């Protein structure tokens, strides 16, 4: 599997995946606590080879960034889990040393070239490369960029309402990957109703996985694409949108947002740029009667 995905040309922009890492041996029973083994086995024959490990018993999950180049701007959508972060409660992300920025440069973009960084939400594996450790201090990685955060996410994860004591870096994500950006004065906030962004993007509220989760709709030249963050983690959820992940915080809302995105994606024939599907991570959702099906491109 390549560190750099193919380039997609859609709606007047180019889109390319920049890989951070793949997670293997993820038990379906862990990721989807409400799913029964027979549910997963029923879907298994329609999953691509890349979606599961060789034993076909465990799942593969991708963590990556979408690099979007418009005629005028360079945009990153979600930034993975980052290096050097203190993540004792998430040992897979603890003190990482991944050459992500080298991969970004191989895609033709230096950190100083980035104009906008969009975080669909502020979980550990979506905001890590917002900052890097420099002389013992967390500083913005993309110094010339404006960072776009959902306002509700920022307010929630900076408060004790999220079970995060802001005076003790318990999870650390807000403290090391969000606050330094705000403190540098380069953060902008999207309100809970969403809205337009630049000349071809629209923020779509898709709460549930997290309190203020936002998806990003791209439309131009009669073409559409959607970057839907953690609305779905794996192609399994295309067929079973009722399955919430262990990481979904507001379960009913998460399922509602998932179905809404599936309907929108299928009806618009929009290319779906996923955040965690393995393989190319891009594809299409189609209707099959009352169900939805997934295919990679």
N, C-alpha and C positions, 0 to 999 in steps of 0.2 A: 504494500500500500504506500503510495507516494506521499511525501510531506506537503506537496503542492498539488491541488486539484486542477482539473481542466478549466479553461476559461469559458464562461457562458456569456453570450451576448443577448441581452433581452431588455426591452423598454428603453433603449438608448444608452445602456450602461454595460460595463463588463463586470462580471462577478467571478471570484476565484476563492476557493477554500485554502486557508493556510492552517495546516494541521498543528495542533499542540501534542496530542497523545491519543492512543486508543486504550480503553479499559477492557480487559478480557476476563472471562470466567465470572461473569455477573449472573448470579442465579435469578431466574425469572421470579421465583418466590420472594426474593428480597426486593427486587425493583417494583413488582406488582403484588403487594400483600394480599389483595382480594382475589387474585387469579388462582384458579385451580390447575393442577398439572394437566388435566385433560383439556382445559381451555387452550393452554399453550401448544399442546400436541396437535390440536385441531387446526391451529394457524400455521404450525411449523412447515408443512409442505409448500405453502405459498411464500415463505420467507426466502430471500436471496441467500446464497451460500455465505456471503460476507456478514450476514446479520447475526450469525451464531458461530460459536467455536466449533472446531472439527468434530467434537463429540455430539454436537447438536443438542446438548443439554443446557448449555449456558450461553449468555448473550454477549455480543460485542457492542461497546458504546464508544462513540467518538467524541472528542473535545477539540474544538477548532474555532477559528475566526473566519467570518466572511469579509473579504476585501472587495469593496465596491468602488469602481472608478466611473464617475460621471464625466461629461465633457469639461466640467469645471472643478470638481472636488474629488478627494480621496477619502473614503469613509471606511471605518472598521465597525462591524456589527458583532458585539460580544468579544471578550478578550481572554477567554480561557481561565486557567487557574493561577498562572504566574510562577515566578521563581522566588526562592529564598523565603517564602512565607511561613510563618509559624502556624501550622495546622495540626496540632497534636490530636485533635478530635477527628480529623480527616487524614489519616496517615498516608493515604495515596497522594495527597497534595502537599505533604510536609517537606519543606526544605528541598524543593525541586531544582534541578539544573537542566532545563530543556532549552535547546537552541532555537527557540521560537522566533526571536528577532532576526536571526540569521536567515531563517526560512522566509520571513517577510521581505528581507532585502533581496533574496533570490527571486522573489515575485516582483521585484523592481521598485519596492517602496522602502525608504528609510524611515525611521520613527519621526524625523522632523518633517517628512512629506505629508503626514496625515493631517487632514483638515477637520474631521469630525470623528469622534468615537461614540457609538451608541451602545448603551447597555440595555438590553430588553428588560433585565431585572438585576438585582444586586446579590445573587447567590455566589457561592465560593468559586464556581467553575465558569463564571461569566464576566467577572470583573478583575481577575487577578493581574493581567498585564496592563491594567490602568496605570500601575506604578512599578517602579524598580527601586531596589535598595542602592543608595549612593551615599558613601561616607557615613554609613550607619543611619541614614534617614530615608524614609519613603518619599519619592518625588515622582511627579507625572512622567510617564514614559514618552508620551507624545506631546511635547512641550508647546508645539504650535497649533494644537488642535483645541476645539471646543468639545467638551464631553457632555453628552446628553443623557440625563438620568430621569426616570419617572419620578415626579415629585413625591408621590405617596410612598414609593420605595425608600427614598432618602429619609423621609420623616419617620417611617416605621423602623428602619434598621438603625437609626441613630438614637432610638428610644428604648426604654426598658419594656415597652409593649411587645417587642420582638424577642424577649427573654435575653436581650443583650445588655449587660451592664456597661454603659458607655464609659465608666471610669475604670473598668477592668477589661482588657481585650480578650474576652472569652472566646468568641469565634474569630475575632481579629479582622474579619473581612471589611467591615465598615472603617475600622481604624486605619488599616494599612492600604486599602485599595480604593476607598471612596473619599474619606475626609481629606487626605492630602491634595486631591484634585480640587475640592471645594475651597480649601484653604489657599490654594494657588490662584483662585479667582478665575478659573477657566471652565467652570461647570454651568450648564444651562439645564432647565427643568421643564419637563412635559407634564402638563396638568392631567388629571384623571380622565378627562373626556377625550384625550388625544388631540389630533389635529394635523394639519399639513406641515410639511417640512421640506425646505428647499423647493424645487419646482416639480418634483415627480414622486414624492414620498408622502405617506400618510401614516401617522401613529394610530394604531387600533387598540383600544383597551381590551386586554384578554386576561383579566385577573383570575386568580384561583391557585395556580401553581405557587405564586407569591402574591402579595397583597395588591401590588400596583403593576403587575406584569404588562408589558406593551409588546405587541407585534408591529411589524413595519411592512406596509403594503407599498409596492412599487408599481406605478402605472404610467405608461407613455406609449405612443405609437400603436395603440390597440393591443398592447401586450401587458401582461401582469405577472408579478412575482410576489411572494410573501416570505418574510423572514419571521418565523413564529417562535423563536426562542425555545422555551421549555413547555410550550403547549403540549408537545409530544416528545418523548425520549427515544422511542423505538418504533419501527413500522408495525409492531404488534398493536399499537394504539390506533392505527388507521382502521383496522378491523374491529377493534374493541375500544371505542372512545369512552366507554364506561370505566375502564381501568385507570385509576389514578396511581401515580408512583408513590413510593415511600417518602419522596421529597416534596410532594404537593402539600401545601399548608392549609388551603381552604377547599375542601374536597368537592362540594356541590358546584361551586363557582368554577373550579378547574374543569370538571366534566362539561359544564355548559359552554365554556370558552372553547374547549376542544372541538365539540360538535359544530360550533359556529364557524371555526376556522376551516374544518373539513368541508362544510357546505360552501363556504366562500371560495375555497381553493378549487373545488370541483366545478362549481358553477361558472367561475371566471376562467377556467382552464389555466390557472396561474401556476407557474413553476414554484415548487415549494422548496425553500432552502432551509433544511433542518439544522439543528445545532448538535444533535447527538446520534442521528442515524449514521451507521458506518458506511463504507463504500464511498460513492461519490457524494453522499449526503444530500443530493438534489434529485428531484423527480416530480411526478405528477400524482395527484389523487383523482380517481374516477369513481363514479357511482356504479354499483352493481345491485340493482334493485334498491332495497333499503339499506344496503351496506356500502362501505367504501373500500377501494382497493388501492394499493401503492405500487408504483413502478419507478425504478431508478432511471436517470438519464446520464 
